[in-house]
Amino acid sequence: MKEEFDFYIKNSGEINKQFGGKHIAIVGHKVVASGDSAAEVLKTAKKKYPDKKPVLTYVPEKDTLVLVFNARI
């Protein structure tokens, strides 16, 4: 998951331009599926990479700030 998160952060400008307003699935260092619904994207990603756990996210149409924190409850 960290690999995919790092990829998204490092490439957020290009990802936002290409996939703004879409759901995407990331495996490793690439976007492997995109679409209008998370279910559709997950299905496509799992079909392409059945042995992987894709990371899903929605790409906003405008820039956004992502804050990450590590909380222990």
Order of alpha helices (4+ residues) and beta strands (2+ residues): alpha-alpha-beta-beta-alpha-beta
